[in-house]
Amino acid sequence: MPRAERRGAPTVFERRRPAASVVDVALSDAVDGCFWTEDAVGASYPSLRGEARADLAVVGGGYTGLWTAVRAKQRDPGRHVVLLEGERLGWAASGRNGGFCDASITHGEENGRNRWPDEYDDLARLGRENLDGIVATVAEHGMDVDLELTGELAVAVEPHQVAWLREAADAGGGTFLDEAAVRAEVASPTYLAGLFSPDCALLHPAKMVHELARVATELGVEIYEGSPVTGLSATRGGGPVAVATASGRLLADRVALGTNAFPALVRRFRAFTVPVWDYVVMTEPLSAEQRASLGWAARQGLADSGNQFHYYRLSADDRLLFGGFDAIYRGKRLRPEHEHRPASHEALVSHLLTTFPQLEGVRIAHRWAGAIDTSTRFSAFFGQAYGGRVAHAAGFTGLGVGATRFAADVVLDLLDGDETERTSLEMVRRLPVPFPPDPVARIGIDLTRWSLDRADHREGRRNLWLRSLDRMGLGFDS
C-alpha cells in the first residue's frame, strides 16, 4: 500500500509542495543562529565570585527569572534581589521564541476549559489582566521591545478545520472570517477560514530580555551572568538557603527557580518537564513588492490549525519568521547538536513557500532551534521546597512569553506566604502528571507525535492512543 494511503489524504503542504531545488536555494546562505539574539546583544554582567547575601535569589535569566526580579522590587522596593544566570541572559528559550505574547495562561481556551472548567473564566480574566500589566510596564519604563498590539489570526488550511474555527467563534473565542475575508487580510491560497483574537501582542524576544534586565537593575536588582548554579542546601530548622555557583555562594532567605527546560535544581520537580525542540526559519527583509504581495496590513500573528501547527509573523523590519510543525524530543539532556536538524528547517521552508508561493525566490537569513519546557498539561506548574523557602515554576510548553509574568507573581505569593486569588487556583495547587523515565517517555512522545501527524492526514480524527490520552487528561491537539 502506498505510504500516502496508509497515512490518509495528503495535507495541503504535501499537495502544493514546492520543488526541492527551490527550497535548497532559499536555504543556501542561511546562518545557523538566532536572528533575535544577534539583532539585540544587550549589556553584559559580571560573574558571582565569593560569598554574597540576598533577601531573594532568583535562578535563571530568562523571562521567568527576570519578571520575578522585577515584580519582587515593584512589590517591595527595599527587598535585596540577586539574579543568577549560568550563561548570558535570554540565551535559551526567552531569546529564541516567536515573540507571541498571548493573554492565555492555560495554553489556549480549549486546554484551559478542559482542565479547569470551574476556574476557566477567572483564569481567562487573570490572563487578560496579566497581558495588560505587560503592556503597562513596557509603556511606563519606555521599553524598546518592538511591541505591536496586533492580535492573532488562526487560519484553517484544511476543510475540516473550518468547522473547528466556527465552533470556537460561536463559543466566544474570537471573530470568524470566511475564505474571502481571511484572504483579504492575508493573501495565501491555502486559507479557507480564519478566527481573529485581539488578546495577543507581538514583540522582539531578545529586546524584551534586555529591557527587563535594564528595568530590573534600575530598580536595584543585582544581576550575575556566567554563574551556573550547582546546587541548593539549607538546614532543616530554617535560616538562609545556600545557592552554590561555579565560583561563589549566595545565601538567601528565599529562592525563586526559573530554569525552564533545564533539569530542575530540586530533584522532585525534574519528572514534570521534558525538553522538546522547536525549529524556526527567518527570511531576509522582504522587498516592497514581496511585502505588498502578502497584504497583511494589520500585521497579525498567524498560526494554522493543524495538530502539527505552524506559527508565523513579521518582524519590525519586515522579515518573515516561520516556525513550528516539528516538535522533536531528543532526550532529557540538552546538547548543542540538538539545535541542528536540516530536515526540520527544509520542511519549514517548503511549508512557508506553500503558504506564500508569491515569495518564491526569498532567501532564508537565519535558522535556529530552541528547547520548550513541555509539561503534560501544557501550561505552567508550581512547587515549593525547603519548608517554603524555595519556589519553582516551569512547564510553559511554548506559551511563556506572557505567562511568565503571571508565574512570577505566583512564585512571589508562595515565597511571601500570601494567600491570594492566584494561590487558591487548582492550577497552582496541583501538579501535572509526571513523565516516565526514558525509554518509556521517548516511546510515548514519539507515538503521540506520530498519532498527531496521522490525525492531520485523516481530517483531524484521533486514533486510540490520542483518545486514551484525552481520557487521562493528557490530550493535546495544538
C-alpha positions as CSV (number, residue, x, y, z in Angstrom):
1,M,0.0,0.0,0.0
2,P,1.5,3.5,-0.9
3,R,2.6,5.5,2.1
4,A,0.1,8.3,1.4
5,E,-2.8,5.8,1.6
6,R,-1.6,4.4,4.9
7,R,-1.4,7.8,6.4
8,G,-4.6,9.1,4.8
9,A,-5.2,12.0,2.5
10,P,-2.2,14.3,1.8
11,T,-2.2,17.7,3.5
12,V,-2.1,21.0,1.7
13,F,1.7,21.1,2.4
14,E,2.1,17.9,0.6
15,R,-0.3,18.6,-2.3
16,R,1.3,22.0,-3.0
17,R,4.9,21.2,-2.1
18,P,7.5,23.4,-4.0
19,A,10.4,21.8,-5.8
20,A,13.3,20.7,-3.6
21,S,15.6,22.8,-5.6
22,V,13.6,25.9,-4.7
23,V,13.9,25.0,-1.0
24,D,17.7,24.4,-1.4
25,V,18.2,27.8,-3.0
26,A,16.2,29.6,-0.2
27,L,18.4,27.9,2.5
28,S,21.7,28.2,0.6
29,D,23.0,31.3,2.5
30,A,21.2,30.8,5.9
31,V,23.1,31.4,9.0
32,D,22.9,28.8,11.8
33,G,22.0,31.2,14.5
34,C,19.1,33.0,16.1
35,F,18.2,36.4,14.5
36,W,16.8,37.9,17.6
37,T,19.8,37.3,19.8
38,E,22.2,38.6,17.1
39,D,20.0,41.6,16.5
40,A,19.9,42.7,20.2
41,V,23.0,41.9,22.1
42,G,22.3,43.8,25.3
43,A,24.5,44.6,28.3
44,S,27.0,42.3,29.9
45,Y,27.0,41.4,33.7
46,P,29.8,40.1,35.9
47,S,30.0,36.6,37.4
48,L,29.4,36.0,41.1
49,R,32.6,35.4,42.9
50,G,33.0,34.8,46.6
51,E,30.1,34.9,49.0
52,A,27.1,37.2,48.9
53,R,23.8,37.7,50.7
54,A,20.3,38.5,49.5
55,D,16.7,38.6,50.6
56,L,15.7,36.9,47.4
57,A,17.8,34.8,45.0
58,V,16.4,34.3,41.5
59,V,17.9,31.5,39.5
60,G,17.5,31.8,35.7
61,G,18.0,34.8,33.5
62,G,15.1,34.2,31.1
63,Y,11.6,35.7,31.3
64,T,10.6,33.8,34.4
65,G,13.6,34.9,36.4
66,L,13.6,38.5,35.1
67,W,9.9,39.0,35.7
68,T,10.3,37.6,39.2
69,A,13.1,40.0,39.9
70,V,11.2,43.0,38.5
71,R,7.9,42.1,40.3
72,A,9.7,41.5,43.6
73,K,11.2,45.0,43.5
74,Q,7.9,46.5,42.4
75,R,6.2,44.9,45.4
76,D,8.9,45.7,47.9
77,P,11.5,48.2,46.7
78,G,13.6,47.6,49.8
79,R,14.0,43.8,49.1
80,H,17.6,42.9,48.2
81,V,17.2,40.8,45.0
82,V,20.1,38.9,43.2
83,L,19.6,37.1,39.9
84,L,22.0,34.4,38.8
85,E,22.3,33.2,35.2
86,G,24.5,30.3,34.1
87,E,25.3,31.7,30.6
88,R,24.0,35.0,29.2
89,L,20.6,36.5,29.8
90,G,18.0,35.2,27.4
91,W,20.3,32.9,25.5
92,A,17.9,30.0,25.6
93,A,14.1,29.9,25.1
94,S,13.5,33.5,26.1
95,G,15.7,34.8,23.3
96,R,14.7,32.3,20.6
97,N,10.9,32.2,20.6
98,G,8.5,33.6,18.1
99,G,7.6,36.7,20.2
100,F,3.9,35.9,20.5
101,C,2.8,37.5,23.9
102,D,-0.5,35.8,24.4
103,A,-3.1,36.6,27.1
104,S,-3.7,32.9,27.7
105,I,-2.0,31.4,30.8
106,T,-3.6,28.0,30.1
107,H,-2.2,27.3,26.6
108,G,-5.4,28.3,24.9
109,E,-9.1,28.3,25.8
110,E,-9.8,24.7,24.9
111,N,-6.9,23.4,27.1
112,G,-8.0,25.6,29.9
113,R,-11.6,24.7,29.8
114,N,-10.9,21.0,29.6
115,R,-8.6,21.0,32.6
116,W,-10.1,23.7,34.9
117,P,-13.7,24.2,33.8
118,D,-14.8,25.7,37.1
119,E,-11.9,28.1,37.1
120,Y,-11.6,29.0,33.5
121,D,-13.5,32.3,33.5
122,D,-11.2,33.5,36.3
123,L,-8.1,32.2,34.5
124,A,-9.1,34.0,31.3
125,R,-9.6,37.2,33.2
126,L,-6.3,36.9,35.1
127,G,-4.6,36.2,31.7
128,R,-6.0,39.4,30.2
129,E,-5.0,41.4,33.3
130,N,-1.5,39.9,33.0
131,L,-1.2,41.0,29.4
132,D,-2.4,44.4,30.3
133,G,0.3,44.5,33.0
134,I,3.0,43.7,30.5
135,V,1.8,46.4,28.1
136,A,1.6,48.9,31.0
137,T,5.2,48.0,32.2
138,V,6.5,48.5,28.7
139,A,4.9,51.9,28.5
140,E,5.8,53.0,32.0
141,H,9.5,52.2,31.6
142,G,9.9,53.2,27.9
143,M,10.9,49.6,27.0
144,D,12.2,49.3,23.4
145,V,10.8,45.9,22.6
146,D,9.1,46.4,19.2
147,L,5.7,45.8,20.9
148,E,2.8,45.5,18.5
149,L,-0.8,45.1,19.7
150,T,-1.8,43.2,16.6
151,G,-3.9,40.3,17.9
152,E,-3.6,36.8,16.4
153,L,-5.3,35.1,13.4
154,A,-5.8,31.4,13.5
155,V,-6.3,30.0,9.9
156,A,-7.9,26.9,8.6
157,V,-5.9,25.3,5.8
158,E,-7.9,22.0,5.5
159,P,-11.7,21.8,5.1
160,H,-12.3,20.0,8.5
161,Q,-10.5,22.9,10.3
162,V,-13.1,25.4,9.1
163,A,-15.7,23.8,11.4
164,W,-13.3,24.0,14.4
165,L,-12.8,27.7,13.9
166,R,-16.5,28.3,13.5
167,E,-17.3,26.4,16.7
168,A,-14.6,28.4,18.6
169,A,-16.1,31.6,17.3
170,D,-19.6,30.5,18.3
171,A,-18.3,29.8,21.9
172,G,-17.0,33.4,22.1
173,G,-13.4,32.6,21.2
174,G,-13.0,35.2,18.6
175,T,-14.3,36.6,15.3
176,F,-14.9,34.2,12.4
177,L,-13.7,35.1,8.9
178,D,-14.8,33.1,5.9
179,E,-12.5,32.3,3.0
180,A,-12.9,35.7,1.2
181,A,-12.5,37.6,4.4
182,V,-9.4,35.8,5.7
183,R,-7.7,36.1,2.3
184,A,-8.5,39.8,2.2
185,E,-6.5,40.0,5.5
186,V,-3.5,37.9,4.4
187,A,-3.1,36.6,0.8
188,S,-2.5,32.9,1.0
189,P,-4.1,30.4,-1.4
190,T,-4.1,27.9,1.4
191,Y,-6.5,29.8,3.7
192,L,-10.1,28.5,3.9
193,A,-11.2,30.5,7.0
194,G,-9.9,32.4,10.0
195,L,-10.5,33.2,13.6
196,F,-9.3,36.5,15.0
197,S,-8.5,37.1,18.6
198,P,-7.3,40.5,19.9
199,D,-5.7,39.1,23.0
200,C,-2.2,38.7,21.7
201,A,0.7,41.1,21.2
202,L,4.0,40.7,19.2
203,L,7.4,41.7,20.5
204,H,11.1,41.2,19.9
205,P,12.1,38.4,22.3
206,A,15.7,39.3,22.9
207,K,14.9,43.0,23.2
208,M,12.3,42.1,25.9
209,V,15.0,40.2,27.8
210,H,17.5,43.0,27.8
211,E,14.9,45.7,28.6
212,L,13.6,43.6,31.5
213,A,17.2,43.4,32.7
214,R,17.5,47.2,32.4
215,V,14.4,47.8,34.4
216,A,15.5,45.3,37.0
217,T,18.8,46.9,37.5
218,E,17.3,50.4,37.6
219,L,15.0,49.0,40.4
220,G,18.1,47.8,42.3
221,V,18.4,44.1,41.3
222,E,21.9,42.7,41.1
223,I,22.5,40.5,38.0
224,Y,25.2,38.0,37.6
225,E,25.9,36.1,34.3
226,G,28.3,33.2,33.8
227,S,27.2,31.9,37.2
228,P,25.7,28.4,36.8
229,V,24.1,27.2,40.0
230,T,25.4,23.8,41.0
231,G,23.2,23.1,44.0
232,L,21.0,24.2,46.9
233,S,21.3,23.4,50.5
234,A,19.7,24.5,53.8
235,T,19.3,23.4,57.4
236,R,16.0,21.8,58.4
237,G,15.3,24.3,61.2
238,G,15.2,27.4,58.9
239,G,17.7,30.0,58.1
240,P,19.0,31.0,54.7
241,V,19.3,28.8,51.6
242,A,22.8,28.4,50.3
243,V,22.9,28.7,46.5
244,A,26.2,27.3,45.2
245,T,27.7,28.5,41.9
246,A,30.8,27.6,40.0
247,S,32.8,30.4,41.6
248,G,30.8,31.6,44.6
249,R,28.0,31.2,47.0
250,L,24.8,33.2,47.7
251,L,22.9,33.0,50.9
252,A,19.3,34.0,50.5
253,D,16.2,34.0,52.7
254,R,14.1,32.9,49.7
255,V,14.9,31.4,46.3
256,A,12.9,31.5,43.1
257,L,13.7,28.9,40.4
258,G,13.1,29.7,36.7
259,T,15.3,27.2,34.9
260,N,12.8,26.3,32.1
261,A,13.7,23.2,30.1
262,F,16.9,22.6,32.0
263,P,16.9,20.0,34.8
264,A,15.3,21.4,38.0
265,L,17.6,22.1,40.9
266,V,15.0,20.4,43.2
267,R,15.2,16.8,42.0
268,R,11.5,16.0,42.6
269,F,10.4,18.6,40.1
270,R,12.5,17.1,37.3
271,A,10.0,14.5,36.1
272,F,7.4,17.2,35.3
273,T,9.0,18.6,32.2
274,V,10.8,17.3,29.1
275,P,12.7,19.4,26.6
276,V,11.0,19.3,23.1
277,W,12.9,21.1,20.3
278,D,11.1,23.6,18.2
279,Y,12.6,24.8,14.9
280,V,12.4,28.2,13.2
281,V,13.5,29.9,10.0
282,M,13.6,33.7,9.3
283,T,13.8,35.4,5.9
284,E,15.8,38.4,4.8
285,P,13.9,41.6,4.9
286,L,11.1,41.4,2.3
287,S,11.2,43.8,-0.6
288,A,8.4,46.3,-1.0
289,E,7.0,44.2,-3.8
290,Q,7.1,41.0,-1.7
291,R,5.6,42.7,1.2
292,A,2.8,44.1,-0.9
293,S,2.0,40.7,-2.3
294,L,1.1,39.4,1.1
295,G,-1.4,42.1,2.1
296,W,-1.1,41.5,5.8
297,A,-1.7,45.2,6.6
298,A,-2.7,44.6,10.2
299,R,0.5,42.5,10.8
300,Q,-1.4,39.9,13.0
301,G,0.5,37.0,14.4
302,L,-0.6,33.9,12.4
303,A,-1.0,30.2,13.2
304,D,-2.6,27.4,11.3
305,S,-5.0,24.9,12.8
306,G,-3.2,21.6,12.3
307,N,-2.2,19.3,15.2
308,Q,1.3,19.9,13.9
309,F,0.8,23.6,13.5
310,H,3.0,26.5,12.2
311,Y,3.2,30.0,13.8
312,Y,4.5,33.0,11.8
313,R,4.8,36.7,11.9
314,L,6.5,39.8,10.6
315,S,9.4,41.4,12.4
316,A,9.7,45.2,12.8
317,D,11.9,45.3,9.7
318,D,9.6,43.0,7.7
319,R,11.4,39.7,7.9
320,L,9.1,36.7,8.0
321,L,9.6,34.3,10.8
322,F,8.1,30.8,10.3
323,G,8.3,28.1,12.9
324,G,6.7,25.1,14.5
325,F,5.4,21.9,12.9
326,D,8.2,19.6,14.0
327,A,8.4,19.2,17.8
328,I,11.3,16.8,18.4
329,Y,12.2,15.0,21.6
330,R,15.9,14.2,21.6
331,G,16.3,13.1,25.2
332,K,16.2,14.9,28.6
333,R,19.7,16.2,28.3
334,L,20.1,19.4,26.3
335,R,23.0,19.3,23.8
336,P,24.1,21.9,21.3
337,E,24.0,19.4,18.4
338,H,20.2,19.1,19.0
339,E,19.8,22.6,17.5
340,H,20.8,21.3,14.1
341,R,18.2,19.3,12.2
342,P,18.3,20.1,8.4
343,A,15.1,18.1,7.7
344,S,13.1,20.3,10.0
345,H,14.4,23.5,8.5
346,E,13.8,22.2,5.0
347,A,10.2,21.3,5.9
348,L,9.6,24.7,7.3
349,V,10.8,26.4,4.1
350,S,8.7,24.1,2.0
351,H,5.7,24.9,4.1
352,L,6.4,28.7,4.1
353,L,6.5,28.7,0.2
354,T,3.4,26.6,0.1
355,T,1.6,29.1,2.3
356,F,3.0,32.1,0.3
357,P,4.0,30.9,-3.2
358,Q,4.4,34.5,-4.2
359,L,7.6,34.6,-2.1
360,E,9.4,32.1,-4.3
361,G,13.0,33.3,-4.5
362,V,13.1,34.8,-1.0
363,R,16.2,33.9,1.0
364,I,16.3,32.5,4.5
365,A,18.7,34.6,6.6
366,H,18.7,32.6,9.8
367,R,17.7,29.2,11.0
368,W,17.7,28.0,14.6
369,A,16.0,25.9,17.3
370,G,15.1,26.2,20.9
371,A,14.0,23.8,23.7
372,I,10.5,24.1,25.0
373,D,9.8,23.1,28.7
374,T,6.9,20.8,28.0
375,S,4.6,19.6,30.7
376,T,1.8,17.0,30.4
377,R,-0.8,19.7,31.0
378,F,0.8,22.2,28.5
379,S,0.9,25.1,30.9
380,A,3.0,26.1,33.9
381,F,3.1,24.3,37.2
382,F,4.4,25.4,40.6
383,G,6.0,23.8,43.6
384,Q,7.8,24.6,46.8
385,A,10.7,23.0,48.7
386,Y,12.9,23.6,51.8
387,G,10.0,24.4,54.0
388,G,8.6,27.0,51.6
389,R,11.8,28.9,51.2
390,V,12.2,27.8,47.6
391,A,9.6,28.1,44.9
392,H,9.7,26.7,41.3
393,A,7.8,27.5,38.1
394,A,8.2,25.7,34.8
395,G,6.3,23.8,32.1
396,F,5.1,26.7,29.9
397,T,5.1,24.4,26.8
398,G,5.9,27.2,24.3
399,L,3.5,29.8,25.5
400,G,5.6,31.5,28.2
401,V,6.3,35.0,26.7
402,G,3.3,36.4,28.6
403,A,2.5,33.6,31.1
404,T,6.0,34.0,32.8
405,R,4.9,37.3,34.3
406,F,1.8,35.6,35.9
407,A,4.1,32.8,37.1
408,A,6.4,35.4,38.7
409,D,3.6,36.7,40.8
410,V,2.5,33.2,41.8
411,V,6.1,32.4,42.9
412,L,6.4,35.6,44.9
413,D,3.0,34.9,46.5
414,L,4.2,31.5,47.5
415,L,7.5,32.7,48.9
416,D,5.9,35.6,50.8
417,G,3.3,33.2,52.3
418,D,0.5,35.4,50.8
419,E,-2.9,33.8,50.3
420,T,-4.2,35.3,47.1
421,E,-6.6,34.6,44.3
422,R,-3.7,33.1,42.4
423,T,-2.5,30.7,45.1
424,S,-6.1,29.4,45.6
425,L,-6.3,28.2,42.0
426,E,-6.3,24.5,41.3
427,M,-3.9,25.2,38.5
428,V,-1.4,26.5,41.1
429,R,-2.2,24.0,43.9
430,R,-1.9,20.8,41.8
431,L,1.0,19.3,39.9
432,P,0.6,17.8,36.4
433,V,1.1,14.1,35.7
434,P,4.9,13.4,35.6
435,F,6.7,12.0,32.6
436,P,8.0,8.5,32.9
437,P,11.8,7.9,32.6
438,D,13.3,7.1,29.3
439,P,13.0,5.0,27.2
440,V,9.3,4.9,28.1
441,A,9.0,8.7,27.8
442,R,10.6,8.7,24.4
443,I,8.4,5.9,23.1
444,G,5.2,7.8,24.4
445,I,6.3,11.2,23.0
446,D,7.2,9.7,19.6
447,L,3.9,7.7,19.4
448,T,2.0,10.9,20.2
449,R,3.8,12.9,17.5
450,W,3.1,10.1,15.0
451,S,-0.5,10.0,16.0
452,L,-0.9,13.7,15.7
453,D,0.6,13.6,12.2
454,R,-1.8,10.7,11.3
455,A,-4.8,12.8,12.6
456,D,-3.8,15.7,10.3
457,H,-4.0,13.3,7.4
458,R,-7.4,11.9,8.5
459,E,-9.5,15.1,8.8
460,G,-8.5,15.5,12.5
461,R,-9.8,12.1,13.6
462,R,-7.8,11.0,16.7
463,N,-6.7,7.4,17.0
464,L,-7.0,5.1,20.0
465,W,-3.7,6.4,21.6
466,L,-4.8,10.1,21.4
467,R,-8.3,9.3,22.6
468,S,-6.8,7.4,25.6
469,L,-4.6,10.4,26.4
470,D,-7.7,12.6,26.2
471,R,-9.5,10.5,28.7
472,M,-6.5,10.7,31.1
473,G,-6.3,14.5,30.7
474,L,-3.1,14.3,28.7
475,G,-4.6,15.0,25.3
476,F,-3.0,17.6,23.0
477,D,-4.3,19.0,19.7
478,S,-2.4,22.3,19.1
